[in-house]
Every structure is written in structure tokens, then in C-alpha cells.
């Protein structure tokens, strides 16, 4: 089963930066034909030692404070990253999908995982030891180029998330997160339906209470921005909330 590698494209709407999660195809010319980057192929052809984990929904992959010695590639599924403060308050850092990496801090000498990773859906992971991952990055230039691009795009996303958290109201933050999770900007309309994200998870990502999330979801539904049809369906008209001057 092939992984769909994703990256992020930035489009500017007034003073607000919005990220469209789009399929990333990196083409490397070999004069005869172009090939699309596939991290799974790199792991297979280089003989990099790896373990395949199959994780069930709600199962913990690693916990905050665990020893950080592996990098994991999401071959299939969705993974939630969350952190818990010293007072016990939980916040959702990100929801990652197939084509994303987790635990990459191990490559920078991080000793412990700074967050908890848990599966939202049935998930398949390639687990690569830190030394093996470094070996693959040195041996495969295509892989290292892709990984650097991925890390830079992820860093940009984190900065924009922080800007959003600092300057936008709960309603805008929720609208932006729904569009991002639904894959706004992709041609694959099936990704516009969210099946596995609870209101509690959305509240953790927005930085508000579940009751506030429920209030705004009902408002978005009343205005026709979202619907419920086999899951939470996100319509592109929701973008009007994100780009408004309110």
C-alpha cells in the first residue's frame, strides 16, 4: 500500500496566512522519465533496518517522557500529538497523517519525547532507529532533500499555528483547523469529510472548551459551512470565517 506524502503550501489572505495541505510529489528527472518520491521505497531499497507497527485506534504509540530513540514514518492512518502540563492540562499539538514523520527530535539528540502520540485510526508505522535513519539520510540524497523540505514546512506550520493562537479568536481558529484537517485545497473531495476527530480533540487544538467548540460547530452548521453526512463535512465556504476582518 503506497503512502501519500503530504506537504504544505502557503497562500496569503490579507494579513492571515493559511496553509493548504496538498499531496506532495517530488519529481527527480532521470532523462527518460520522472519518478515520484516515496519514502517507503527508500526504506526498502536501502535496506534500512525498520520495524512495522500496526496500531489500533486510541492506542498510545509513545508517551511524553519516554526515551526518544526512534523516528516513525506514518505509512497509513492518523496520529494525534498531545502534551500535558505540570498542572495536568492537556493540549493537542497536531494531527498527522500518512506521509508524516513523528519522533524526528531523536535526530537532534532529543533524549525524551516531548509529547504523547496516539492513533486516531488504524495506523501503520515504519519505526526506524535513530542511527539507521541518519544512515538513510546520508545515503539517499532524494530522501534527505525531501526530509529537509518536510521539516522546514512543518516548522512554518508551527509558526503559523502560534500566530493564529496569539491573534485570532476561537471561532477563526476552529474554522482554520477544520479546513486544514479536511485537506482544504486538495482535489480529493473525500478528504473534506472528517470521521475521527472528536470535539474534545478540536477543543485541545483550538485552546478552548468543548462547549465553545460545540457552540461554533452548531453555528457553522446553521450557516451551511459544515454538515453531517457520514462524518463532519467541511465546505469551502467556511473560509469566509477565516478571512473575515472580525
N, C-alpha and C positions, 0 to 999 in steps of 0.2 A: 504494500500500500504506500503510495507516494505521499510525501509530506507537502503541504502548501506553505511555502516560505513567505512570510509577510514582512513588510517594512512600513514606513510612514512617510507620507507626503504632506508638505505644509502649504496651505493656501491662506491668504490673508483676507480677513473680513473686517474692514475698518481697523480698529485698534485691537481686535481679537484674533489670536492665532488658533486655527482649527486644524486638527490632524485627521486625515483620511487614511484609514487602514486599507491598503491596497495590496493585491498579490504582487510580489517582487520576483521578477525574472531577470537574472543577471546573465547576459549572453557573452560568451567568450569565443571570438572568431578563430577558426582553425583553417581558414581559406576555403574549405569545402562546405562546411556548414557550421551553424551556431548551435551550442548546446546550452540548455537551461541548468543553472546551478541547482544541485540537490544535495543537501548536507548528508542525507542517508547514503548516497553513492560514495561520498568522500570517506565515510566511516568504513564502508565495505571494501573499497579498493585499496585503502592504505593499510588495512589490517590492524587498525587501531583497536586495542582491547576495549570492549564495551560490554555492558550488561543490559538486557532488555527487561524493563519493568512494566508489568501490566497492573494498573492501579484502578480501583473501583471508586465510584462517586463517594465523596465525603471522606475518603481515606487520606491520612496525612502522609505526605511524601518525605518531608523533613520538618523539624520544629525549630523555632527560634532558639538559638543557643547550642544546637547540635554542632558537632565537629564538621567543618566545611572542607571537604577534600575531593568532591566530585562535581563535575559540570553535567547538566542534564539537558538533553535536546527533546523537545516535545514533538514526537512523531505524529501523535493523534490525540485529540481531546482538548480540554480546557483546565487551566490551573489557576487557583486563587492564591495570591501572596498577601499575607496579613501580618501585622505587628501588634504586640500588646505592650502597653506602657507599664511602668513600675506600679501604677495605681490600678492596673487591671483593665484599662480602657483599650478596646481593640479598634484598629483602623485597617481598611483594605488598601493595600498599596497598588495592586494591579491585578488584572485578569489577563492571563497569557494563553495563546492558542498554538495550534500546530505551526511549526517553523520557528518558535521562540526558544530561547535558552533560559534556564534557571540555574542558580548556583555559580554564575560566572565570576563571582567575587573570589573564588578559590584561586583563580589565575593571578590575582593581585596580592596573594598572600593572606587573604582573609582567613582567620582561624575558626570562626563560628558563623553559622548562618544568622543573618540579622533579621530574618522573617520566617514565618511558617508558610510552607507550601502545601496546599491540599487540592485534591482533584474535585472539580465540579461535575465532570462527566467521566465516563470510562476513558482512561488515558493510557497511552503507550509512550514510554520514555526510553531514550538511549542514555545510559549512565556511563560517563567517561571519567576515569580517574584524571586528576589534575595533570600529572606527568604525561599521560597519553594524549591529553588534549593539547598540551604545549607541543608535543611531538607532531601532531597532525597540523597545527598552525604553521610550524616551521617547514614542514614537508610539502604542503599544498598551498601554493600562492592564491589560487582561486578561493579556497576556503578561508584563508586569513583575510583576504580582501573583503569577502562577504561578512566575516565576523566583525571586522573593524567597522564596516558600514552599519551593521546591526547595532553595535554598542553605541555608536555616535547618534543614530536615530533614536535609540532608547533613551539616551541622555537628554536629547532635545525634548522628547516627550515628557520626561520627568520635570524638566524646567517649565514647560508649558502647563503641566498639571499644577505646579506650585503657583504660577501666575494666576491661573484660574481660581485656585483656592483662596488666594490673597485678595483678589479684586472683584470677583463675580459673586452674585447672590446664589442661594441654594437652588433656586429654580433654573438658572442658567447652567449651573454646574451639573445638575441632574440631566438636563437636556443634552448637554455636550457628551456626558458619559454614555447615555443611551445611544446616541448616534455613533460614537466610537465603537461601542461593543457590538452594535448591529452591522458594523463594516460600512458606514456611510461612504459613498463614492465608488463602491465596487460595482461591477456588472452583474455579480452573482446576487440576485434579489433574494435568494433563500437565506442569505446571511442577515437579512433585515428582520428576522424573527428571533427573539431571544427566548430560549427554552429553559435555561438552567440558572438564571440569576434571580435570587430572592430579593425582596425588599430590604431585608437586613443587610445583605451584601451591598446593595445600592446605597443604603444609608451610610455604611462604612466608607465607601468610596467618595461620597459627596461630603461627608463630615457633618451629618445632621442626624435627626432621629427618624425611626421608621415611620412614625405618624406623619412627619413632614413629607417624606417620600410618598407615602400613600396619598396625601392631600394633592401633591403636584401631579401624580400619575392620574388621579381622577380628573384633574383639570385638563391635562393633556388629552385624555380620552374624550372629554366633553367637547373640546375644540377640534377633534378629529386628527390630532397629531400622532396618536398611537391607537392601537386596537388590540383585541384579543381574538386570535384565530389560530388555535393550535400552539399558542405561545404569545408572548408580548410582541406585537408587530409594530415596528417603528417606521413612520412615514417621513419622507424628506422634508415635509412642511414644518417639522419640529425645528429645523434650522432657523426659522424665524425668531424663535425664542433666544437662540444663541447670539444672533447678530443684532438683536434689538438694542436700543440705546438705554433701555430701562436699567 
